[in-house]
Amino acid sequence: MHAAVATLGALAAFFALAGALGVWLMRDVYQKLHYLTLPCSISVWFLCAAMFVGEKQKQAGVKVVLISLVLFFMNAVVTQATARAAWVRKDGRWPPQKAPPPAPPEAAE
Amino acid sequence: MSAWLAGALALCAGLAPCAAVALRAQDVMERVVALEMASVLVTLALVMLAEAMQRTLFLDLALTQALLSFGGGLVFARFLERWV
């Protein structure tokens, strides 16, 4: 029981740390945004599993599930809003416009 | 040291890369991403600390942090998109 809780907690911490390192190492904002997914979509469920395995009180488990759901759904909304803000700051308009098709080559004389 | 406390300390160590990005990045949107990652890490660390100290009441702090970071992230994104 104790080993299972420690393993699940270690996995949660590992994925969260990997996300933090991804935010640090990636080059631009769009690449960094991908790494928010690791703690919000993977670590939280490992943490939930660890709580349900190791915790006797149901109230604590329900609260952790609530926190996990908030983080899980919050991540999608905040990531989309941040990516849109980054695009609008760079390009000045939303939604992104399609690039015009390339001009046809001149007919050979 | 319990496993929960070790996990909380590991998550707090994850704040260092976020702080480095938030302090040194050239683009302000990269700093916002680092701030969002830091808020998620703090939320998870609060959950682990609550379990390490056997105080389930502290889980309310983590829930409040998660909800406030959600609103804060949206406000930062919209504010930087329109006015800054």
N, CA and C atoms of all chains as a GROMACS GRO file, in nm:
protein
  579
    1MET      N    1   0.083  -0.120   0.000
    1MET     CA    2   0.000   0.000   0.000
    1MET      C    3   0.086   0.126   0.000
    2HIS      N    4   0.182   0.130   0.094
    2HIS     CA    5   0.268   0.247   0.104
    2HIS      C    6   0.355   0.261  -0.021
    3ALA      N    7   0.404   0.149  -0.072
    3ALA     CA    8   0.487   0.155  -0.194
    3ALA      C    9   0.405   0.202  -0.313
    4ALA      N   10   0.280   0.160  -0.320
    4ALA     CA   11   0.196   0.205  -0.432
    4ALA      C   12   0.172   0.355  -0.425
    5VAL      N   13   0.146   0.406  -0.305
    5VAL     CA   14   0.124   0.550  -0.290
    5VAL      C   15   0.251   0.627  -0.327
    6ALA      N   16   0.366   0.577  -0.281
    6ALA     CA   17   0.492   0.646  -0.314
    6ALA      C   18   0.519   0.643  -0.463
    7THR      N   19   0.489   0.530  -0.527
    7THR     CA   20   0.512   0.521  -0.672
    7THR      C   21   0.422   0.616  -0.750
    8LEU      N   22   0.294   0.618  -0.712
    8LEU     CA   23   0.201   0.707  -0.783
    8LEU      C   24   0.237   0.854  -0.759
    9GLY      N   25   0.276   0.887  -0.636
    9GLY     CA   26   0.316   1.025  -0.609
    9GLY      C   27   0.443   1.063  -0.684
   10ALA      N   28   0.537   0.968  -0.693
   10ALA     CA   29   0.660   0.995  -0.767
   10ALA      C   30   0.632   1.015  -0.916
   11LEU      N   31   0.540   0.936  -0.970
   11LEU     CA   32   0.503   0.954  -1.112
   11LEU      C   33   0.439   1.091  -1.134
   12ALA      N   34   0.353   1.131  -1.040
   12ALA     CA   35   0.290   1.264  -1.053
   12ALA      C   36   0.396   1.373  -1.050
   13ALA      N   37   0.490   1.362  -0.957
   13ALA     CA   38   0.595   1.464  -0.949
   13ALA      C   39   0.686   1.461  -1.072
   14PHE      N   40   0.712   1.340  -1.123
   14PHE     CA   41   0.799   1.329  -1.241
   14PHE      C   42   0.739   1.399  -1.362
   15PHE      N   43   0.611   1.375  -1.388
   15PHE     CA   44   0.550   1.437  -1.506
   15PHE      C   45   0.539   1.588  -1.487
   16ALA      N   46   0.514   1.632  -1.364
   16ALA     CA   47   0.507   1.777  -1.342
   16ALA      C   48   0.644   1.841  -1.363
   17LEU      N   49   0.749   1.775  -1.315
   17LEU     CA   50   0.884   1.829  -1.335
   17LEU      C   51   0.922   1.828  -1.483
   18ALA      N   52   0.881   1.724  -1.554
   18ALA     CA   53   0.909   1.721  -1.698
   18ALA      C   54   0.840   1.837  -1.769
   19GLY      N   55   0.720   1.869  -1.728
   19GLY     CA   56   0.652   1.985  -1.785
   19GLY      C   57   0.724   2.115  -1.756
   20ALA      N   58   0.773   2.129  -1.632
   20ALA     CA   59   0.846   2.251  -1.596
   20ALA      C   60   0.974   2.263  -1.678
   21LEU      N   61   1.042   2.152  -1.696
   21LEU     CA   62   1.164   2.156  -1.779
   21LEU      C   63   1.131   2.187  -1.924
   22GLY      N   64   1.018   2.136  -1.972
   22GLY     CA   65   0.978   2.168  -2.109
   22GLY      C   66   0.951   2.316  -2.126
   23VAL      N   67   0.885   2.377  -2.029
   23VAL     CA   68   0.861   2.521  -2.036
   23VAL      C   69   0.994   2.597  -2.037
   24TRP      N   70   1.091   2.545  -1.965
   24TRP     CA   71   1.220   2.612  -1.958
   24TRP      C   72   1.299   2.597  -2.089
   25LEU      N   73   1.295   2.478  -2.150
   25LEU     CA   74   1.387   2.448  -2.260
   25LEU      C   75   1.332   2.479  -2.398
   26MET      N   76   1.202   2.482  -2.414
   26MET     CA   77   1.148   2.504  -2.548
   26MET      C   78   1.170   2.648  -2.594
   27ARG      N   79   1.158   2.667  -2.727
   27ARG     CA   80   1.206   2.792  -2.784
   27ARG      C   81   1.103   2.904  -2.783
   28ASP      N   82   0.981   2.877  -2.824
   28ASP     CA   83   0.885   2.987  -2.832
   28ASP      C   84   0.759   2.952  -2.754
   29VAL      N   85   0.668   3.047  -2.752
   29VAL     CA   86   0.552   3.035  -2.664
   29VAL      C   87   0.463   2.919  -2.704
   30TYR      N   88   0.452   2.891  -2.833
   30TYR     CA   89   0.365   2.782  -2.876
   30TYR      C   90   0.421   2.646  -2.834
   31GLN      N   91   0.552   2.631  -2.840
   31GLN     CA   92   0.613   2.506  -2.794
   31GLN      C   93   0.601   2.493  -2.642
   32LYS      N   94   0.621   2.604  -2.572
   32LYS     CA   95   0.612   2.598  -2.426
   32LYS      C   96   0.472   2.561  -2.381
   33LEU      N   97   0.371   2.609  -2.453
   33LEU     CA   98   0.233   2.583  -2.412
   33LEU      C   99   0.200   2.434  -2.409
   34HIS      N  100   0.264   2.356  -2.496
   34HIS     CA  101   0.235   2.213  -2.497
   34HIS      C  102   0.267   2.147  -2.363
   35TYR      N  103   0.367   2.200  -2.293
   35TYR     CA  104   0.413   2.133  -2.172
   35TYR      C  105   0.326   2.163  -2.051
   36LEU      N  106   0.230   2.254  -2.064
   36LEU     CA  107   0.130   2.271  -1.957
   36LEU      C  108   0.043   2.147  -1.944
   37THR      N  109   0.036   2.070  -2.052
   37THR     CA  110  -0.053   1.953  -2.052
   37THR      C  111  -0.005   1.845  -1.955
   38LEU      N  112   0.126   1.834  -1.939
   38LEU     CA  113   0.178   1.722  -1.858
   38LEU      C  114   0.126   1.725  -1.714
   39PRO      N  115   0.144   1.834  -1.639
   39PRO     CA  116   0.090   1.829  -1.503
   39PRO      C  117  -0.062   1.832  -1.498
   40CYS      N  118  -0.125   1.900  -1.595
   40CYS     CA  119  -0.270   1.916  -1.588
   40CYS      C  120  -0.346   1.792  -1.634
   41SER      N  121  -0.286   1.712  -1.718
   41SER     CA  122  -0.360   1.597  -1.773
   41SER      C  123  -0.307   1.463  -1.726
   42ILE      N  124  -0.185   1.457  -1.677
   42ILE     CA  125  -0.129   1.328  -1.636
   42ILE      C  126  -0.103   1.326  -1.486
   43SER      N  127  -0.033   1.429  -1.436
   43SER     CA  128   0.004   1.428  -1.294
   43SER      C  129  -0.118   1.428  -1.203
   44VAL      N  130  -0.222   1.502  -1.242
   44VAL     CA  131  -0.336   1.512  -1.153
   44VAL      C  132  -0.404   1.377  -1.133
   45TRP      N  133  -0.406   1.295  -1.236
   45TRP     CA  134  -0.475   1.166  -1.221
   45TRP      C  135  -0.388   1.067  -1.143
   46PHE      N  136  -0.256   1.076  -1.158
   46PHE     CA  137  -0.170   0.995  -1.070
   46PHE      C  138  -0.190   1.037  -0.924
   47LEU      N  139  -0.204   1.168  -0.904
   47LEU     CA  140  -0.225   1.218  -0.768
   47LEU      C  141  -0.359   1.170  -0.713
   48CYS      N  142  -0.461   1.170  -0.797
   48CYS     CA  143  -0.592   1.118  -0.755
   48CYS      C  144  -0.582   0.971  -0.716
   49ALA      N  145  -0.513   0.895  -0.800
   49ALA     CA  146  -0.499   0.752  -0.771
   49ALA      C  147  -0.425   0.732  -0.639
   50ALA      N  148  -0.319   0.810  -0.618
   50ALA     CA  149  -0.244   0.797  -0.492
   50ALA      C  150  -0.331   0.832  -0.374
   51MET      N  151  -0.414   0.933  -0.388
   51MET     CA  152  -0.501   0.972  -0.276
   51MET      C  153  -0.602   0.863  -0.246
   52PHE      N  154  -0.660   0.803  -0.350
   52PHE     CA  155  -0.761   0.701  -0.325
   52PHE      C  156  -0.700   0.572  -0.270
   53VAL      N  157  -0.574   0.548  -0.307
   53VAL     CA  158  -0.510   0.427  -0.253
   53VAL      C  159  -0.470   0.449  -0.108
   54GLY      N  160  -0.417   0.567  -0.078
   54GLY     CA  161  -0.358   0.587   0.053
   54GLY      C  162  -0.444   0.658   0.155
   55GLU      N  163  -0.550   0.722   0.112
   55GLU     CA  164  -0.628   0.804   0.204
   55GLU      C  165  -0.755   0.732   0.246
   56LYS      N  166  -0.785   0.735   0.375
   56LYS     CA  167  -0.906   0.669   0.424
   56LYS      C  168  -1.028   0.760   0.413
   57GLN      N  169  -1.007   0.890   0.422
   57GLN     CA  170  -1.122   0.980   0.424
   57GLN      C  171  -1.174   1.003   0.281
   58LYS      N  172  -1.304   0.984   0.265
   58LYS     CA  173  -1.363   1.006   0.133
   58LYS      C  174  -1.366   1.153   0.097
   59GLN      N  175  -1.379   1.241   0.199
   59GLN     CA  176  -1.390   1.383   0.170
   59GLN      C  177  -1.263   1.435   0.102
   60ALA      N  178  -1.148   1.388   0.148
   60ALA     CA  179  -1.023   1.432   0.086
   60ALA      C  180  -1.015   1.385  -0.059
   61GLY      N  181  -1.058   1.263  -0.082
   61GLY     CA  182  -1.055   1.213  -0.220
   61GLY      C  183  -1.147   1.292  -0.312
   62VAL      N  184  -1.263   1.328  -0.261
   62VAL     CA  185  -1.356   1.407  -0.343
   62VAL      C  186  -1.297   1.543  -0.374
   63LYS      N  187  -1.231   1.603  -0.276
   63LYS     CA  188  -1.170   1.734  -0.302
   63LYS      C  189  -1.058   1.725  -0.404
   64VAL      N  190  -0.979   1.620  -0.396
   64VAL     CA  191  -0.870   1.605  -0.493
   64VAL      C  192  -0.925   1.580  -0.633
   65VAL      N  193  -1.034   1.504  -0.643
   65VAL     CA  194  -1.096   1.486  -0.774
   65VAL      C  195  -1.147   1.619  -0.828
   66LEU      N  196  -1.204   1.701  -0.740
   66LEU     CA  197  -1.252   1.832  -0.784
   66LEU      C  198  -1.136   1.919  -0.833
   67ILE      N  199  -1.026   1.919  -0.758
   67ILE     CA  200  -0.908   1.996  -0.800
   67ILE      C  201  -0.857   1.945  -0.935
   68SER      N  202  -0.856   1.813  -0.950
   68SER     CA  203  -0.807   1.756  -1.076
   68SER      C  204  -0.896   1.794  -1.193
   69LEU      N  205  -1.026   1.792  -1.172
   69LEU     CA  206  -1.117   1.832  -1.281
   69LEU      C  207  -1.099   1.978  -1.317
   70VAL      N  208  -1.084   2.063  -1.214
   70VAL     CA  209  -1.062   2.206  -1.242
   70VAL      C  210  -0.935   2.224  -1.323
   71LEU      N  211  -0.826   2.159  -1.283
   71LEU     CA  212  -0.700   2.175  -1.356
   71LEU      C  213  -0.710   2.118  -1.497
   72PHE      N  214  -0.779   2.005  -1.510
   72PHE     CA  215  -0.789   1.939  -1.640
   72PHE      C  216  -0.863   2.026  -1.741
   73PHE      N  217  -0.977   2.078  -1.701
   73PHE     CA  218  -1.055   2.159  -1.795
   73PHE      C  219  -1.001   2.301  -1.806
   74MET      N  220  -0.941   2.351  -1.698
   74MET     CA  221  -0.882   2.484  -1.702
   74MET      C  222  -0.769   2.490  -1.803
   75ASN      N  223  -0.693   2.383  -1.812
   75ASN     CA  224  -0.576   2.383  -1.899
   75ASN      C  225  -0.614   2.408  -2.044
   76ALA      N  226  -0.720   2.344  -2.090
   76ALA     CA  227  -0.760   2.362  -2.230
   76ALA      C  228  -0.799   2.507  -2.257
   77VAL      N  229  -0.877   2.564  -2.166
   77VAL     CA  230  -0.926   2.701  -2.188
   77VAL      C  231  -0.811   2.801  -2.182
   78VAL      N  232  -0.728   2.789  -2.081
   78VAL     CA  233  -0.619   2.886  -2.064
   78VAL      C  234  -0.516   2.872  -2.176
   79THR      N  235  -0.490   2.749  -2.218
   79THR     CA  236  -0.394   2.730  -2.327
   79THR      C  237  -0.444   2.792  -2.456
   80GLN      N  238  -0.573   2.773  -2.485
   80GLN     CA  239  -0.628   2.833  -2.607
   80GLN      C  240  -0.626   2.985  -2.597
   81ALA      N  241  -0.661   3.039  -2.482
   81ALA     CA  242  -0.662   3.185  -2.466
   81ALA      C  243  -0.520   3.242  -2.478
   82THR      N  244  -0.423   3.173  -2.422
   82THR     CA  245  -0.285   3.222  -2.429
   82THR      C  246  -0.232   3.214  -2.571
   83ALA      N  247  -0.260   3.104  -2.640
   83ALA     CA  248  -0.213   3.092  -2.778
   83ALA      C  249  -0.278   3.197  -2.866
   84ARG      N  250  -0.406   3.222  -2.845
   84ARG     CA  251  -0.473   3.325  -2.924
   84ARG      C  252  -0.414   3.463  -2.895
   85ALA      N  253  -0.386   3.491  -2.767
   85ALA     CA  254  -0.326   3.620  -2.733
   85ALA      C  255  -0.188   3.635  -2.798
   86ALA      N  256  -0.109   3.526  -2.797
   86ALA     CA  257   0.023   3.533  -2.859
   86ALA      C  258   0.012   3.558  -3.009
   87TRP      N  259  -0.087   3.492  -3.072
   87TRP     CA  260  -0.104   3.511  -3.217
   87TRP      C  261  -0.149   3.654  -3.248
   88VAL      N  262  -0.243   3.705  -3.170
   88VAL     CA  263  -0.294   3.840  -3.197
   88VAL      C  264  -0.184   3.943  -3.174
   89ARG      N  265  -0.101   3.922  -3.073
   89ARG     CA  266   0.010   4.017  -3.052
   89ARG      C  267   0.107   4.015  -3.168
   90LYS      N  268   0.124   3.899  -3.232
   90LYS     CA  269   0.221   3.890  -3.342
   90LYS      C  270   0.158   3.934  -3.475
   91ASP      N  271   0.037   3.886  -3.501
   91ASP     CA  272  -0.022   3.904  -3.633
   91ASP      C  273  -0.124   4.017  -3.637
   92GLY      N  274  -0.181   4.051  -3.522
   92GLY     CA  275  -0.272   4.165  -3.518
   92GLY      C  276  -0.416   4.134  -3.549
   93ARG      N  277  -0.452   4.010  -3.580
   93ARG     CA  278  -0.591   3.979  -3.612
   93ARG      C  279  -0.621   3.834  -3.575
   94TRP      N  280  -0.752   3.810  -3.556
   94TRP     CA  281  -0.801   3.676  -3.523
   94TRP      C  282  -0.933   3.656  -3.592
   95PRO      N  283  -0.960   3.544  -3.654
   95PRO     CA  284  -0.880   3.422  -3.665
   95PRO      C  285  -0.767   3.438  -3.767
   96PRO      N  286  -0.671   3.346  -3.766
   96PRO     CA  287  -0.561   3.354  -3.862
   96PRO      C  288  -0.614   3.349  -4.005
   97GLN      N  289  -0.556   3.432  -4.089
   97GLN     CA  290  -0.599   3.437  -4.229
   97GLN      C  291  -0.515   3.340  -4.311
   98LYS      N  292  -0.581   3.286  -4.412
   98LYS     CA  293  -0.507   3.198  -4.502
   98LYS      C  294  -0.411   3.281  -4.587
   99ALA      N  295  -0.296   3.226  -4.612
   99ALA     CA  296  -0.201   3.296  -4.699
   99ALA      C  297  -0.255   3.295  -4.841
  100PRO      N  298  -0.237   3.402  -4.915
  100PRO     CA  299  -0.285   3.403  -5.054
  100PRO      C  300  -0.212   3.299  -5.135
  101PRO      N  301  -0.282   3.239  -5.232
  101PRO     CA  302  -0.215   3.136  -5.314
  101PRO      C  303  -0.103   3.199  -5.395
  102PRO      N  304   0.000   3.123  -5.422
  102PRO     CA  305   0.110   3.178  -5.501
  102PRO      C  306   0.065   3.212  -5.642
  103ALA      N  307   0.127   3.317  -5.694
  103ALA     CA  308   0.090   3.361  -5.829
  103ALA      C  309   0.132   3.255  -5.930
  104PRO      N  310   0.050   3.236  -6.033
  104PRO     CA  311   0.088   3.135  -6.134
  104PRO      C  312   0.213   3.181  -6.209
  105PRO      N  313   0.294   3.087  -6.245
  105PRO     CA  314   0.416   3.126  -6.318
  105PRO      C  315   0.381   3.186  -6.454
  106GLU      N  316   0.466   3.277  -6.496
  106GLU     CA  317   0.445   3.341  -6.627
  106GLU      C  318   0.450   3.236  -6.739
  107ALA      N  319   0.362   3.252  -6.834
  107ALA     CA  320   0.362   3.157  -6.946
  107ALA      C  321   0.489   3.175  -7.028
  108ALA      N  322   0.548   3.062  -7.063
  108ALA     CA  323   0.672   3.068  -7.142
  108ALA      C  324   0.644   3.129  -7.278
  109GLU      N  325   0.722   3.224  -7.312
  109GLU     CA  326   0.704   3.293  -7.442
  109GLU      C  327   0.748   3.200  -7.554
  110MET      N  328   1.104   1.138   0.640
  110MET     CA  329   1.029   1.220   0.542
  110MET      C  330   0.932   1.129   0.466
  111SER      N  331   0.807   1.171   0.461
  111SER     CA  332   0.708   1.088   0.392
  111SER      C  333   0.719   1.108   0.241
  112ALA      N  334   0.655   1.018   0.169
  112ALA     CA  335   0.657   1.028   0.022
  112ALA      C  336   0.586   1.154  -0.024
  113TRP      N  337   0.481   1.191   0.049
  113TRP     CA  338   0.407   1.312   0.010
  113TRP      C  339   0.494   1.436   0.024
  114LEU      N  340   0.570   1.442   0.133
  114LEU     CA  341   0.655   1.560   0.154
  114LEU      C  342   0.767   1.565   0.050
  115ALA      N  343   0.822   1.448   0.016
  115ALA     CA  344   0.925   1.445  -0.088
  115ALA      C  345   0.868   1.490  -0.222
  116GLY      N  346   0.747   1.447  -0.253
  116GLY     CA  347   0.684   1.491  -0.377
  116GLY      C  348   0.658   1.641  -0.379
  117ALA      N  349   0.615   1.694  -0.263
  117ALA     CA  350   0.591   1.839  -0.256
  117ALA      C  351   0.721   1.916  -0.276
  118LEU      N  352   0.830   1.866  -0.217
  118LEU     CA  353   0.959   1.934  -0.236
  118LEU      C  354   1.005   1.926  -0.381
  119ALA      N  355   0.980   1.812  -0.445
  119ALA     CA  356   1.018   1.799  -0.586
  119ALA      C  357   0.939   1.897  -0.672
  120LEU      N  358   0.812   1.912  -0.640
  120LEU     CA  359   0.731   2.008  -0.717
  120LEU      C  360   0.778   2.150  -0.692
  121CYS      N  361   0.818   2.179  -0.569
  121CYS     CA  362   0.871   2.314  -0.542
  121CYS      C  363   1.002   2.336  -0.618
  122ALA      N  364   1.081   2.231  -0.637
  122ALA     CA  365   1.203   2.245  -0.718
  122ALA      C  366   1.167   2.277  -0.863
  123GLY      N  367   1.052   2.230  -0.908
  123GLY     CA  368   1.008   2.261  -1.044
  123GLY      C  369   0.974   2.408  -1.063
  124LEU      N  370   0.961   2.482  -0.954
  124LEU     CA  371   0.935   2.625  -0.968
  124LEU      C  372   1.057   2.700  -1.019
  125ALA      N  373   1.176   2.644  -1.001
  125ALA     CA  374   1.298   2.715  -1.042
  125ALA      C  375   1.303   2.738  -1.194
  126PRO      N  376   1.277   2.637  -1.279
  126PRO     CA  377   1.274   2.666  -1.423
  126PRO      C  378   1.168   2.768  -1.461
  127CYS      N  379   1.054   2.761  -1.394
  127CYS     CA  380   0.948   2.858  -1.424
  127CYS      C  381   0.994   2.999  -1.387
  128ALA      N  382   1.061   3.011  -1.273
  128ALA     CA  383   1.111   3.143  -1.233
  128ALA      C  384   1.216   3.194  -1.331
  129ALA      N  385   1.300   3.102  -1.380
  129ALA     CA  386   1.403   3.143  -1.477
  129ALA      C  387   1.340   3.196  -1.604
  130VAL      N  388   1.235   3.127  -1.652
  130VAL     CA  389   1.168   3.174  -1.773
  130VAL      C  390   1.096   3.306  -1.746
  131ALA      N  391   1.029   3.314  -1.632
  131ALA     CA  392   0.953   3.436  -1.602
  131ALA      C  393   1.044   3.557  -1.584
  132LEU      N  394   1.166   3.534  -1.542
  132LEU     CA  395   1.257   3.647  -1.520
  132LEU      C  396   1.336   3.684  -1.644
  133ARG      N  397   1.364   3.587  -1.732
  133ARG     CA  398   1.461   3.612  -1.837
  133ARG      C  399   1.407   3.606  -1.979
  134ALA      N  400   1.284   3.561  -1.998
  134ALA     CA  401   1.234   3.546  -2.134
  134ALA      C  402   1.216   3.682  -2.200
  135GLN      N  403   1.238   3.686  -2.332
  135GLN     CA  404   1.225   3.811  -2.406
  135GLN      C  405   1.078   3.843  -2.434
  136ASP      N  406   1.001   3.741  -2.468
  136ASP     CA  407   0.861   3.762  -2.502
  136ASP      C  408   0.776   3.755  -2.376
  137VAL      N  409   0.685   3.850  -2.363
  137VAL     CA  410   0.603   3.853  -2.242
  137VAL      C  411   0.507   3.734  -2.238
  138MET      N  412   0.468   3.679  -2.352
  138MET     CA  413   0.378   3.565  -2.350
  138MET      C  414   0.447   3.440  -2.295
  139GLU      N  415   0.578   3.430  -2.319
  139GLU     CA  416   0.651   3.318  -2.258
  139GLU      C  417   0.651   3.330  -2.107
  140ARG      N  418   0.658   3.452  -2.059
  140ARG     CA  419   0.653   3.471  -1.913
  140ARG      C  420   0.517   3.431  -1.857
  141VAL      N  421   0.412   3.459  -1.933
  141VAL     CA  422   0.277   3.419  -1.888
  141VAL      C  423   0.266   3.267  -1.882
  142VAL      N  424   0.322   3.200  -1.981
  142VAL     CA  425   0.318   3.053  -1.980
  142VAL      C  426   0.392   2.999  -1.858
  143ALA      N  427   0.507   3.060  -1.826
  143ALA     CA  428   0.580   3.016  -1.706
  143ALA      C  429   0.500   3.040  -1.580
  144LEU      N  430   0.428   3.152  -1.577
  144LEU     CA  431   0.343   3.180  -1.460
  144LEU      C  432   0.231   3.077  -1.448
  145GLU      N  433   0.172   3.038  -1.560
  145GLU     CA  434   0.065   2.938  -1.554
  145GLU      C  435   0.119   2.802  -1.509
  146MET      N  436   0.237   2.767  -1.559
  146MET     CA  437   0.297   2.641  -1.514
  146MET      C  438   0.326   2.646  -1.363
  147ALA      N  439   0.376   2.760  -1.316
  147ALA     CA  440   0.407   2.772  -1.173
  147ALA      C  441   0.281   2.760  -1.089
  148SER      N  442   0.170   2.816  -1.137
  148SER     CA  443   0.048   2.806  -1.058
  148SER      C  444  -0.002   2.662  -1.052
  149VAL      N  445   0.014   2.587  -1.160
  149VAL     CA  446  -0.026   2.445  -1.157
  149VAL      C  447   0.063   2.367  -1.061
  150LEU      N  448   0.193   2.394  -1.066
  150LEU     CA  449   0.285   2.323  -0.976
  150LEU      C  450   0.254   2.355  -0.829
  151VAL      N  451   0.222   2.481  -0.801
  151VAL     CA  452   0.190   2.518  -0.663
  151VAL      C  453   0.062   2.448  -0.618
  152THR      N  454  -0.035   2.436  -0.708
  152THR     CA  455  -0.158   2.366  -0.672
  152THR      C  456  -0.130   2.221  -0.635
  153LEU      N  457  -0.051   2.154  -0.719
  153LEU     CA  458  -0.019   2.013  -0.690
  153LEU      C  459   0.064   2.001  -0.562
  154ALA      N  460   0.155   2.096  -0.540
  154ALA     CA  461   0.236   2.092  -0.419
  154ALA      C  462   0.150   2.113  -0.294
  155LEU      N  463   0.048   2.200  -0.305
  155LEU     CA  464  -0.041   2.220  -0.190
  155LEU      C  465  -0.120   2.093  -0.158
  156VAL      N  466  -0.161   2.020  -0.262
  156VAL     CA  467  -0.231   1.894  -0.238
  156VAL      C  468  -0.138   1.796  -0.165
  157MET      N  469  -0.015   1.788  -0.212
  157MET     CA  470   0.078   1.694  -0.148
  157MET      C  471   0.112   1.737  -0.005
  158LEU      N  472   0.124   1.867   0.017
  158LEU     CA  473   0.153   1.914   0.152
  158LEU      C  474   0.035   1.887   0.246
  159ALA      N  475  -0.086   1.904   0.195
  159ALA     CA  476  -0.203   1.876   0.278
  159ALA      C  477  -0.207   1.730   0.320
  160GLU      N  478  -0.171   1.643   0.228
  160GLU     CA  479  -0.170   1.501   0.260
  160GLU      C  480  -0.053   1.466   0.351
  161ALA      N  481   0.061   1.533   0.330
  161ALA     CA  482   0.177   1.505   0.416
  161ALA      C  483   0.151   1.546   0.560
  162MET      N  484   0.077   1.656   0.578
  162MET     CA  485   0.050   1.703   0.715
  162MET      C  486  -0.078   1.647   0.772
  163GLN      N  487  -0.147   1.563   0.692
  163GLN     CA  488  -0.273   1.504   0.738
  163GLN      C  489  -0.376   1.610   0.776
  164ARG      N  490  -0.378   1.718   0.702
  164ARG     CA  491  -0.477   1.824   0.723
  164ARG      C  492  -0.558   1.837   0.593
  165THR      N  493  -0.670   1.771   0.588
  165THR     CA  494  -0.749   1.777   0.464
  165THR      C  495  -0.810   1.915   0.444
  166LEU      N  496  -0.814   1.993   0.550
  166LEU     CA  497  -0.866   2.129   0.535
  166LEU      C  498  -0.779   2.211   0.440
  167PHE      N  499  -0.650   2.177   0.435
  167PHE     CA  500  -0.560   2.251   0.347
  167PHE      C  501  -0.589   2.226   0.198
  168LEU      N  502  -0.666   2.122   0.170
  168LEU     CA  503  -0.702   2.098   0.029
  168LEU      C  504  -0.788   2.210  -0.026
  169ASP      N  505  -0.858   2.280   0.064
  169ASP     CA  506  -0.936   2.396   0.018
  169ASP      C  507  -0.845   2.504  -0.038
  170LEU      N  508  -0.726   2.516   0.020
  170LEU     CA  509  -0.630   2.613  -0.034
  170LEU      C  510  -0.591   2.577  -0.178
  171ALA      N  511  -0.568   2.448  -0.200
  171ALA     CA  512  -0.530   2.405  -0.335
  171ALA      C  513  -0.645   2.429  -0.433
  172LEU      N  514  -0.767   2.401  -0.390
  172LEU     CA  515  -0.882   2.425  -0.477
  172LEU      C  516  -0.896   2.574  -0.508
  173THR      N  517  -0.878   2.658  -0.408
  173THR     CA  518  -0.886   2.803  -0.429
  173THR      C  519  -0.776   2.850  -0.523
  174GLN      N  520  -0.656   2.795  -0.504
  174GLN     CA  521  -0.544   2.831  -0.592
  174GLN      C  522  -0.574   2.792  -0.737
  175ALA      N  523  -0.631   2.672  -0.756
  175ALA     CA  524  -0.661   2.628  -0.892
  175ALA      C  525  -0.764   2.720  -0.957
  176LEU      N  526  -0.868   2.755  -0.883
  176LEU     CA  527  -0.972   2.840  -0.941
  176LEU      C  528  -0.919   2.981  -0.969
  177LEU      N  529  -0.840   3.035  -0.876
  177LEU     CA  530  -0.790   3.170  -0.898
  177LEU      C  531  -0.687   3.175  -1.010
  178SER      N  532  -0.607   3.070  -1.024
  178SER     CA  533  -0.508   3.071  -1.133
  178SER      C  534  -0.579   3.060  -1.268
  179PHE      N  535  -0.694   2.991  -1.270
  179PHE     CA  536  -0.773   2.986  -1.393
  179PHE      C  537  -0.818   3.126  -1.434
  180GLY      N  538  -0.878   3.198  -1.338
  180GLY     CA  539  -0.921   3.334  -1.370
  180GLY      C  540  -0.804   3.425  -1.402
  181GLY      N  541  -0.696   3.410  -1.326
  181GLY     CA  542  -0.579   3.494  -1.351
  181GLY      C  543  -0.518   3.472  -1.488
  182GLY      N  544  -0.511   3.347  -1.528
  182GLY     CA  545  -0.456   3.316  -1.661
  182GLY      C  546  -0.541   3.376  -1.772
  183LEU      N  547  -0.673   3.367  -1.757
  183LEU     CA  548  -0.760   3.425  -1.859
  183LEU      C  549  -0.747   3.577  -1.863
  184VAL      N  550  -0.739   3.639  -1.747
  184VAL     CA  551  -0.727   3.786  -1.743
  184VAL      C  552  -0.596   3.830  -1.805
  185PHE      N  553  -0.487   3.760  -1.772
  185PHE     CA  554  -0.357   3.795  -1.831
  185PHE      C  555  -0.362   3.781  -1.982
  186ALA      N  556  -0.419   3.670  -2.029
  186ALA     CA  557  -0.421   3.647  -2.174
  186ALA      C  558  -0.503   3.754  -2.245
  187ARG      N  559  -0.621   3.783  -2.194
  187ARG     CA  560  -0.705   3.881  -2.261
  187ARG      C  561  -0.645   4.022  -2.252
  188PHE      N  562  -0.587   4.054  -2.137
  188PHE     CA  563  -0.527   4.186  -2.120
  188PHE      C  564  -0.408   4.205  -2.214
  189LEU      N  565  -0.322   4.103  -2.222
  189LEU     CA  566  -0.206   4.115  -2.311
  189LEU      C  567  -0.246   4.111  -2.457
  190GLU      N  568  -0.359   4.048  -2.487
  190GLU     CA  569  -0.404   4.042  -2.625
  190GLU      C  570  -0.455   4.178  -2.673
  191ARG      N  571  -0.520   4.252  -2.585
  191ARG     CA  572  -0.588   4.372  -2.631
  191ARG      C  573  -0.513   4.500  -2.604
  192TRP      N  574  -0.453   4.512  -2.487
  192TRP     CA  575  -0.411   4.645  -2.445
  192TRP      C  576  -0.262   4.663  -2.425
  193VAL      N  577  -0.186   4.558  -2.410
  193VAL     CA  578  -0.044   4.576  -2.377
  193VAL      C  579   0.041   4.536  -2.497
   0.00000   0.00000   0.00000
